[in-house]
Amino acid sequence: MPGPMDDGNDGYQDNPAAPEARLLPVQDDPETAGFWEAASRHELVIRRCGSCAAVIHLLRSYCGICGSWDTRWDPVRGEGMVHSWTVVEHQVHPAYPAPYTIVLVELHDEPSVRFITSVPGVADLIAGQPMQLTFETVEQDNVLPRPSMSRITHSGTSLRWGSTANPTTSSAAGPFDPAGCP
C-alpha cells in the first residue's frame, strides 16, 4: 500500500503553491560569523593569521601554517576574475531552478582566495573575465555576496561546452580541459 509521500516522485512532493525557502548561511558559526557580519555591512573580508599573515581559506579558527589561533578579518575590494565555472542543468533543490551557473571567482587582492558563487541561467563566461562583487539582501536580513559580470576588456579563450578552442593557450583557463570531455 502506498505511503503518504508516494506521489510517484520518489519521495519528493510537488506543491507549486508552497515554494521551498531559499537556503541561507548559518550566521552564528564561530568560524564564518565574521564573514557574514562583514557582508551585512556590504563589505567583503578574508581571514588572515595575526601571527604569520597567512591567508586562512577555507575558513577555520586557526592558522594551518603556524598553528596560531590569533586571526583577523581583513577587507578586500571584491574585484576578481572568472577562474572556472560549470552549468547545473539538473535541478537538485526546489529553491534553485536549473539551469544556473556556478562560478569560481579568483580575487585580485589575494589570488590564492577563490569564492564560489552562482548566477541564474547559462552564463556566457570567458576565463579571466573581470567580475565585481555586489551584495544581495535576501530573506531574514541575510546579505549574500553576488557577482556582477564586468565588461570584458581583454580577449580570452571562451570555454563553452563543445568549444573547439584549446583552453591550454589561455593562462587563466586553469587545469580543466573541456576539449577532453565527450
N, C-alpha and C positions, 0 to 999 in steps of 0.2 A: 504494500500500500504506500503511495507517495506521501512524503512528509510535508510539513508546512512550507518548506523552501523549494519544493520540487516544482519548478516552473519551466523546466526544460532548458535552463540557462546555467547548468552546473553549479547551482547554489547561489548565483547572483540574481537578485531581484531587479526587475526592470520597472522602475517607478519614475517616469519623467516628471511627475508633479512634485517630487521631493528630490531635487538635485543634491548630489553629495557636496559637502562643505570642502573648501579648498584646504589642503594640508598646510599647516603653518609650523614655523620653527618653535622649538622649545626655548623660551627666552630666559629661563632662570637656571639653565645648566651652568655650573661653575666654569666650565672650560670654554663656553661660547657666549656667555651673557654679555661680556664687554663688546663683542662684535655687534650683537643685536641692539645694545644700548646706543652705540655709535650710529647704527643705521637709523634708529628712531630720530636722530638729530640730522639725518641726511649726510652722514659722514662715513667714509669707508676707512677701516683700520685693519692693520695686520698685527699679529702678536710677535713680539721680539723679546729675546732674553736680555734682562737687565745687567747680566754679568759679562757675557761674551758678545752681545749684539746680534747673535744668530737669529734668523727668521724662524719662527715656530709655525710651520704649516705642513701638515694638517694640525688643527688646533688641539693643544693639550696644555696642562697647567705647569709643565716643567720643560726645561731645555734638553733635547735629546743629544746635544753636542757636549755641554759641560755638566749637565745634571742639575743646574740651578733651578730653584723654584721662584726666583726673582724675575718676574716677567712684566711687560708693559704693553699697552696698545698704542701703536704709532699710526697717525693718519697718513693716507696715501691719496693721490689725486683722483683715482678712479678712471684713469685712461689706460687703455691697453690695446691688444690686437687679438684677432682670432688665431688661436693655436690649432684647434681641431674642432670638429663637430660631427654630429650624427643626427639623422632624422628618425624619429619614432613614428612608425606608421601603424602600429597595433596598439590600441588603447589598453593601458594597464591599470588605470584607475578612473572611475566615473567623473572625477572632478577635472581631469585633464584629457580633453578630447584630442584624438590624433587627427591629422599629423601635427607634430611640433618638433622643433629643432633644439637639441641640447648642444650648448656651445661651451667650449673650454677657452677662457679668456686669460691671456698672459698679461700681467701688469707691467706697464712701462717703468714705474718706480722701483719695482722689485721683480725682475723676470723669473725668479725661482718660484714665485707665487702665481698659481693659476686657479681662477674661480670657475666653478661650473654654474651655468645659468641656462635659461631656456627662452626661446622666442616662439610665438604661435606660428603655425603653418610650416611650410617648407621654405626656409630662408635661403636666399641666393647669396652665398658667402664665398669669400676668397681668403685663403691662408694669408695671414699678415694684415688683413683688413682692419683698419682702426675701429675701435669700439670706445664709446664713452658711457660711463655709468650714470644712470638716473635712479630715482627711488620711487617705489610704488607703495602707497598705503593700502593695505588690504584689511580684511575682517579683524575685529578685535584690536584695532590700533597697531597691528603689525606692519612694519615697514621693511620691504624687501629691496635689496639692490637689484637693479634690472639693467640689461644692456640696451644701448641705443646705437644702432649702426651708423658710424660716421661716414661721410662721403669718402669714397675711395680716391686716394691721392697718388697712388702708385700702381704699377702693373704687377700682377701676381699670377700665380697659377690657379685656375679655378679647379676645385676638387669636387665636381659634381659626379654623382653616380653615373657610370658609363662613359666618363670623360676619356678621351684618348691622350690627354696631356700627360706628360711624365712628371709627377709631383716631386721627384727627387731633384729636379732642376731648381726648385724654389727652396731657399734656406728656411722659410717659415713653415714649410709643409710638415716637418717632423718625420717620425719614423713610419707613419702609416702609409701604405702604398695601395690606394684603391684600384690601381691597374691590375693588381693580383687577385682582385675579387671576381667571382663568377658573374 
